[in-house]
Amino acid sequence: MNLASVNQFLEEIESHCPKNAILTFLGSDGESFVVDIQREGSQVNYGYQWGIKELLISKLLSKTEPVASLILRSFLPEIDELTHLPIKELRGYVLKRQGSELDYEKLSPELMFACQNTDAETGNPLPLETSVRYC
C-alpha cells in the first residue's frame, strides 16, 4: 500500500489534536486498537512506548480491506461552562483500501451524534454525554 496515503490520513488526525486525544481504530478483523496521542509543540507522540505509531501504521496498511473505522476523541483546553469539564471533540472516519491507496471518509457531525447516542442493540436513545462537540 502507498505509505503516502497513510501519512496523509495521519496528518488529518494530528491536525485535530491540540494537546491530547484518544484514537480508537476498529480493523476489518473486528479487533480494536486504542492509542493515546499527545502534542508537544509541533511534535505528535503516539502512545507511551516506542513503536506505537509504527504499529498503528501497520494496522492501517493491513486491516482496512474491505473497510475499517476510526474514532478520534480530542480534548480541548476549552472548559464547558455548565459542567466545568474540558470539551471533547468527537470525529469519526470510515477507512477503505482502494488498491494501493488508503481512502478515508469523515463522518458528518449528525451521523457521529446518532452513532454515539443510540443503543446499537435496541435502537433506543442513550443518555447524552456532557461536554461533547460532534465534528
Accessible surface in RSA format (square Angstrom, percent):
REM  Atomic radii and reference values for relative SASA: ProtOr
REM  Chains: A
REM  Algorithm: Lee & Richards
REM  Probe-radius: 1.40
REM  Slices: 20
REM RES _ NUM      All-atoms   Total-Side   Main-Chain    Non-polar    All polar
REM                ABS   REL    ABS   REL    ABS   REL    ABS   REL    ABS   REL
RES MET A   1    64.09  33.2   2.01   1.3  62.07 147.8   4.19   3.6  59.90  79.4
RES ASN A   2    54.48  37.6  44.42  42.9  10.06  24.2  16.29  39.2  38.19  36.9
RES LEU A   3    88.86  49.5  84.46  60.4   4.40  11.1  84.46  59.3   4.40  11.8
RES ALA A   4    65.64  60.4  53.46  82.5  12.18  27.7  58.12  81.8   7.52  19.9
RES SER A   5     7.68   6.5   4.29   5.7   3.39   7.8   6.75  14.4   0.93   1.3
RES VAL A   6     0.00   0.0   0.00   0.0   0.00   0.0   0.00   0.0   0.00   0.0
RES ASN A   7    61.94  42.7  60.85  58.8   1.09   2.6  18.62  44.8  43.32  41.9
RES GLN A   8   110.01  61.5 106.15  77.6   3.86   9.2  25.25  53.7  84.76  64.3
RES PHE A   9     0.00   0.0   0.00   0.0   0.00   0.0   0.00   0.0   0.00   0.0
RES LEU A  10     4.03   2.2   4.03   2.9   0.00   0.0   4.03   2.8   0.00   0.0
RES GLU A  11   116.13  66.7 109.74  83.0   6.39  15.2  40.48  78.3  75.65  61.8
RES GLU A  12    39.93  22.9  34.52  26.1   5.41  12.9   8.06  15.6  31.88  26.0
RES ILE A  13     0.00   0.0   0.00   0.0   0.00   0.0   0.00   0.0   0.00   0.0
RES GLU A  14    32.42  18.6  32.29  24.4   0.13   0.3   4.85   9.4  27.57  22.5
RES SER A  15    78.55  66.4  40.29  53.8  38.26  88.1  45.47  96.8  33.08  46.3
RES HIS A  16    44.13  24.1  39.35  27.3   4.78  12.2  34.09  35.1  10.03  11.7
RES CYS A  17     0.93   0.7   0.00   0.0   0.93   2.2   0.45   1.1   0.48   0.5
RES PRO A  18    59.02  43.0  34.65  31.6  24.37  88.6  44.73  36.9  14.29  88.8
RES LYS A  19   114.13  55.7 114.02  70.0   0.11   0.3  75.16  67.7  38.97  41.5
RES ASN A  20    64.90  44.8  64.90  62.7   0.00   0.0  15.72  37.8  49.18  47.5
RES ALA A  21     2.62   2.4   0.00   0.0   2.62   6.0   0.00   0.0   2.62   6.9
RES ILE A  22    53.52  30.5  53.52  39.9   0.00   0.0  53.52  38.5   0.00   0.0
RES LEU A  23     0.02   0.0   0.02   0.0   0.00   0.0   0.02   0.0   0.00   0.0
RES THR A  24    33.67  23.9  32.18  32.6   1.49   3.5  27.51  37.0   6.16   9.3
RES PHE A  25     1.79   0.9   1.79   1.1   0.00   0.0   1.79   1.1   0.00   0.0
RES LEU A  26    80.73  45.0  79.87  57.1   0.86   2.2  79.87  56.1   0.86   2.3
RES GLY A  27     5.65   7.0   0.00   N/A   5.65   7.0   0.59   1.6   5.06  11.3
RES SER A  28    47.39  40.0  11.10  14.8  36.29  83.6   8.28  17.6  39.11  54.8
RES ASP A  29    69.45  48.7  31.85  31.7  37.61  88.9  39.73  93.5  29.72  29.6
RES GLY A  30    54.69  67.4   0.00   N/A  54.69  67.4  30.19  82.8  24.50  54.9
RES GLU A  31   116.40  66.8 108.66  82.2   7.74  18.4  37.78  73.1  78.62  64.2
RES SER A  32    74.29  62.8  45.35  60.5  28.95  66.7  13.55  28.8  60.75  85.1
RES PHE A  33    32.34  16.2  29.80  18.5   2.54   6.6  32.34  19.6   0.00   0.0
RES VAL A  34    89.12  58.6  63.68  57.7  25.44  61.3  63.68  55.3  25.44  69.0
RES VAL A  35     5.31   3.5   0.78   0.7   4.54  10.9   5.31   4.6   0.00   0.0
RES ASP A  36    44.31  31.0  40.34  40.2   3.97   9.4   8.13  19.1  36.18  36.1
RES ILE A  37     0.50   0.3   0.00   0.0   0.50   1.2   0.00   0.0   0.50   1.4
RES GLN A  38    33.55  18.8  33.55  24.5   0.00   0.0  25.36  54.0   8.18   6.2
RES ARG A  39    53.72  22.6  51.98  26.5   1.74   4.2  19.97  27.3  33.75  20.5
RES GLU A  40   109.84  63.1  96.12  72.7  13.71  32.7  34.21  66.2  75.63  61.7
RES GLY A  41    65.73  81.1   0.00   N/A  65.73  81.1  45.87 125.9  19.86  44.5
RES SER A  42   113.15  95.6  82.00 109.4  31.16  71.8  50.52 107.6  62.63  87.7
RES GLN A  43   107.19  59.9 103.58  75.7   3.61   8.6  35.46  75.5  71.73  54.4
RES VAL A  44    12.77   8.4   3.59   3.3   9.18  22.1   3.59   3.1   9.18  24.9
RES ASN A  45    47.60  32.8  44.43  42.9   3.16   7.6  17.62  42.4  29.97  29.0
RES TYR A  46    13.07   6.1   1.27   0.7  11.80  30.7   1.27   1.0  11.80  14.5
RES GLY A  47    13.84  17.1   0.00   N/A  13.84  17.1   5.79  15.9   8.06  18.0
RES TYR A  48   166.84  77.9 127.77  72.7  39.07 101.7 111.74  84.0  55.10  67.9
RES GLN A  49   136.82  76.5 122.58  89.6  14.24  33.9  41.87  89.1  94.95  72.0
RES TRP A  50   239.02  95.9 206.18  99.8  32.84  77.1 186.39  99.4  52.63  85.4
RES GLY A  51    18.79  23.2   0.00   N/A  18.79  23.2   8.17  22.4  10.63  23.8
RES ILE A  52    33.59  19.1  32.67  24.3   0.92   2.2  32.67  23.5   0.92   2.5
RES LYS A  53    70.35  34.3  69.01  42.3   1.35   3.2  28.11  25.3  42.25  45.0
RES GLU A  54   103.43  59.4  96.26  72.8   7.16  17.1  56.12 108.5  47.31  38.6
RES LEU A  55    78.88  43.9  74.72  53.5   4.16  10.5  78.25  55.0   0.63   1.7
RES LEU A  56     0.00   0.0   0.00   0.0   0.00   0.0   0.00   0.0   0.00   0.0
RES ILE A  57    27.99  15.9  27.99  20.9   0.00   0.0  27.99  20.2   0.00   0.0
RES SER A  58    54.58  46.1  50.89  67.9   3.70   8.5  22.05  46.9  32.54  45.6
RES LYS A  59    43.64  21.3  43.46  26.7   0.18   0.4   9.04   8.1  34.60  36.9
RES LEU A  60     0.00   0.0   0.00   0.0   0.00   0.0   0.00   0.0   0.00   0.0
RES LEU A  61    50.74  28.3  46.98  33.6   3.76   9.5  47.00  33.0   3.74  10.1
RES SER A  62    68.31  57.7  42.80  57.1  25.51  58.8  41.82  89.1  26.49  37.1
RES LYS A  63    62.68  30.6  62.68  38.5   0.01   0.0  19.69  17.7  43.00  45.8
RES THR A  64     0.37   0.3   0.00   0.0   0.37   0.9   0.00   0.0   0.37   0.6
RES GLU A  65   103.94  59.7  89.54  67.7  14.39  34.3  27.02  52.3  76.92  62.8
RES PRO A  66   105.13  76.6  95.18  86.8   9.95  36.2  98.19  81.1   6.93  43.1
RES VAL A  67    65.28  43.0  62.29  56.4   2.99   7.2  62.29  54.1   2.99   8.1
RES ALA A  68     6.50   6.0   0.00   0.0   6.50  14.8   5.95   8.4   0.54   1.4
RES SER A  69    38.50  32.5  37.92  50.6   0.57   1.3  26.03  55.4  12.47  17.5
RES LEU A  70     0.50   0.3   0.16   0.1   0.34   0.9   0.47   0.3   0.03   0.1
RES ILE A  71    32.39  18.4  32.39  24.1   0.00   0.0  32.39  23.3   0.00   0.0
RES LEU A  72     0.00   0.0   0.00   0.0   0.00   0.0   0.00   0.0   0.00   0.0
RES ARG A  73    58.55  24.6  58.55  29.8   0.00   0.0  10.98  15.0  47.57  28.8
RES SER A  74     0.00   0.0   0.00   0.0   0.00   0.0   0.00   0.0   0.00   0.0
RES PHE A  75    65.77  32.9  62.74  38.9   3.03   7.9  62.79  38.1   2.98   8.5
RES LEU A  76    24.24  13.5  18.93  13.5   5.31  13.4  19.65  13.8   4.59  12.3
RES PRO A  77   114.65  83.6  84.14  76.7  30.51 110.9  97.99  80.9  16.66 103.6
RES GLU A  78    83.55  48.0  73.28  55.4  10.27  24.5  40.69  78.7  42.86  35.0
RES ILE A  79    91.14  51.9  73.87  55.0  17.27  41.6  73.87  53.2  17.27  46.9
RES ASP A  80    29.31  20.5  26.85  26.7   2.46   5.8   3.72   8.8  25.59  25.5
RES GLU A  81   161.39  92.7 141.61 107.1  19.77  47.1  59.59 115.3 101.80  83.1
RES LEU A  82   157.41  87.7 135.54  97.0  21.87  55.0 139.88  98.2  17.54  47.2
RES THR A  83    38.87  27.6  16.82  17.1  22.05  52.6  23.59  31.7  15.28  23.1
RES HIS A  84   137.32  75.0 118.77  82.6  18.55  47.4  79.81  82.2  57.51  66.9
RES LEU A  85    90.74  50.5  90.74  64.9   0.00   0.0  90.74  63.7   0.00   0.0
RES PRO A  86    64.71  47.2  58.79  53.6   5.93  21.5  58.79  48.5   5.93  36.8
RES ILE A  87    18.34  10.4  18.34  13.7   0.00   0.0  18.34  13.2   0.00   0.0
RES LYS A  88    30.00  14.6  30.00  18.4   0.00   0.0   9.03   8.1  20.97  22.3
RES GLU A  89    23.25  13.3  23.25  17.6   0.00   0.0   0.00   0.0  23.25  19.0
RES LEU A  90     2.73   1.5   2.73   2.0   0.00   0.0   2.73   1.9   0.00   0.0
RES ARG A  91    19.24   8.1  19.24   9.8   0.00   0.0   0.00   0.0  19.24  11.7
RES GLY A  92     0.00   0.0   0.00   N/A   0.00   0.0   0.00   0.0   0.00   0.0
RES TYR A  93     0.86   0.4   0.13   0.1   0.73   1.9   0.13   0.1   0.73   0.9
RES VAL A  94    38.14  25.1  37.06  33.5   1.08   2.6  37.06  32.2   1.08   2.9
RES LEU A  95     0.00   0.0   0.00   0.0   0.00   0.0   0.00   0.0   0.00   0.0
RES LYS A  96    84.90  41.4  84.90  52.1   0.00   0.0  33.74  30.4  51.16  54.5
RES ARG A  97    81.66  34.3  67.38  34.3  14.28  34.0   1.25   1.7  80.40  48.7
RES GLN A  98    93.94  52.5  84.89  62.0   9.04  21.5  23.92  50.9  70.01  53.1
RES GLY A  99    62.94  77.6   0.00   N/A  62.94  77.6  46.65 128.0  16.29  36.5
RES SER A 100    63.77  53.9  56.55  75.5   7.22  16.6  34.57  73.6  29.20  40.9
RES GLU A 101    69.55  39.9  69.55  52.6   0.00   0.0  34.98  67.7  34.58  28.2
RES LEU A 102     6.66   3.7   0.00   0.0   6.66  16.7   0.00   0.0   6.66  17.9
RES ASP A 103    65.19  45.7  61.98  61.7   3.21   7.6  22.96  54.0  42.23  42.1
RES TYR A 104    75.08  35.1  47.29  26.9  27.79  72.3  31.29  23.5  43.79  54.0
RES GLU A 105   108.19  62.1 103.83  78.6   4.36  10.4  37.63  72.8  70.57  57.6
RES LYS A 106    81.74  39.9  61.04  37.5  20.70  49.3  50.43  45.4  31.31  33.4
RES LEU A 107    28.71  16.0  26.62  19.0   2.09   5.2  28.36  19.9   0.35   0.9
RES SER A 108    50.32  42.5  40.77  54.4   9.55  22.0  38.31  81.6  12.01  16.8
RES PRO A 109    55.12  40.2  54.10  49.3   1.03   3.7  54.51  45.0   0.61   3.8
RES GLU A 110   128.10  73.5 118.54  89.7   9.56  22.8  72.30 139.9  55.80  45.6
RES LEU A 111    86.01  47.9  82.53  59.0   3.48   8.7  85.42  60.0   0.59   1.6
RES MET A 112     0.41   0.2   0.41   0.3   0.00   0.0   0.05   0.0   0.36   0.5
RES PHE A 113    88.28  44.2  88.28  54.7   0.00   0.0  88.28  53.5   0.00   0.0
RES ALA A 114    47.14  43.3  42.20  65.1   4.94  11.2  46.37  65.3   0.78   2.1
RES CYS A 115    71.35  54.0  44.99  50.2  26.36  61.9  22.32  56.6  49.03  52.9
RES GLN A 116    60.47  33.8  43.06  31.5  17.41  41.5   7.17  15.3  53.30  40.4
RES ASN A 117     9.68   6.7   6.80   6.6   2.87   6.9   4.69  11.3   4.98   4.8
RES THR A 118    53.90  38.3  45.89  46.5   8.01  19.1  31.00  41.6  22.90  34.6
RES ASP A 119    43.31  30.3  40.78  40.6   2.53   6.0   5.59  13.1  37.73  37.6
RES ALA A 120   109.69 100.9  66.04 101.9  43.65  99.3  75.70 106.6  33.99  90.0
RES GLU A 121   171.07  98.2 132.29 100.1  38.78  92.3  51.39  99.4 119.69  97.7
RES THR A 122    87.77  62.4  53.32  54.1  34.45  82.1  60.58  81.4  27.19  41.1
RES GLY A 123    50.12  61.8   0.00   N/A  50.12  61.8  26.22  72.0  23.90  53.5
RES ASN A 124    86.00  59.3  85.66  82.8   0.35   0.8  16.25  39.1  69.75  67.4
RES PRO A 125   118.22  86.2  97.67  89.0  20.55  74.7  98.78  81.6  19.43 120.8
RES LEU A 126    71.87  40.0  64.66  46.3   7.21  18.1  65.84  46.2   6.03  16.2
RES PRO A 127   122.95  89.6  98.61  89.9  24.34  88.5 110.51  91.2  12.44  77.3
RES LEU A 128   118.86  66.2  96.31  68.9  22.55  56.7  96.31  67.6  22.55  60.7
RES GLU A 129    92.95  53.4  73.87  55.9  19.08  45.4  38.90  75.2  54.05  44.1
RES THR A 130    80.72  57.4  67.01  67.9  13.72  32.7  58.60  78.7  22.13  33.4
RES SER A 131    14.23  12.0   3.20   4.3  11.04  25.4   6.81  14.5   7.42  10.4
RES VAL A 132    27.75  18.3   0.47   0.4  27.28  65.7   1.07   0.9  26.68  72.4
RES ARG A 133    92.39  38.8  88.31  45.0   4.08   9.7  44.09  60.3  48.30  29.3
RES TYR A 134    42.12  19.7  25.93  14.8  16.18  42.1  23.74  17.8  18.38  22.7
RES CYS A 135    22.25  16.8  15.79  17.6   6.46  15.2  13.78  34.9   8.47   9.1
END  Absolute sums over single chains surface
CHAIN  1 A     7873.0       6399.2       1473.8       4511.7       3361.4
END  Absolute sums over all chains
TOTAL          7873.0       6399.2       1473.8       4511.7       3361.4
